[in-house]
Amino acid sequence: MSTPQPPQLAAGAPQTYLVPSIIGTVASFIVCCLSCFSLPGIATGIVAIVYGNKVSKLLAAGDVVGAVTASRTAKIWMWVTFGIIALGVVVFVVSLLTMGGIDGYMARMQEIRGQLGQ
């Protein structure tokens, strides 16, 4: 008896998107220091990493359909992460422009820090 072979992919193995997902998660963490608006990007980046990791495991198990679905999901969450990063950068730049540059921004951060310390 021969063992059944998993279905073959027409266009090669689905991508895992692990590298861009990891880069996006780290970038979200860095941008979060500038604009807390990008904080959700850390969570969405982790979700993208988890789904990207599932792709290889599902392919190894012979679940091609599941691997393709996990790849698509990883891609979506990766792009959501990069969108949040872009929005965080835009929020930071706008806040710099409306607060009077770096000096105004730093003065506002000191004011907030003082309020949190009380």
Residue pairs with C-beta under 8 A, 6 or more apart in sequence:
6 62
6 63
6 64
7 64
9 64
9 68
13 59
13 67
14 55
14 59
14 67
14 68
14 70
14 71
14 72
15 55
15 71
15 74
15 75
16 52
16 53
16 55
16 56
16 71
16 74
17 48
17 51
17 52
17 55
17 71
17 74
17 75
17 78
18 49
18 52
18 53
18 74
20 78
20 82
21 45
21 48
21 49
21 52
21 74
21 77
21 78
21 81
22 45
22 49
24 41
24 45
24 48
24 78
24 81
24 82
24 85
25 41
25 42
25 45
25 46
25 48
25 49
25 81
26 45
27 41
27 85
28 38
28 39
28 41
28 42
28 44
28 45
28 81
28 84
28 85
28 88
29 42
31 38
31 41
31 85
31 88
31 89
31 92
32 38
32 39
32 41
32 42
32 88
34 88
34 89
34 92
35 88
35 89
35 91
35 92
35 95
37 84
37 87
37 88
37 91
37 92
38 84
38 85
38 87
38 88
38 89
40 84
41 81
41 84
41 85
41 88
44 77
44 80
44 81
44 84
45 77
45 78
45 81
47 77
48 74
48 75
48 77
48 78
48 80
48 81
49 74
51 70
51 71
51 73
51 74
51 77
52 70
52 71
52 74
52 78
54 66
54 67
54 70
54 74
55 67
55 70
55 71
55 74
56 67
58 64
58 66
58 67
58 70
59 67
95 105
96 102
96 104
96 105
99 105
99 107
99 108
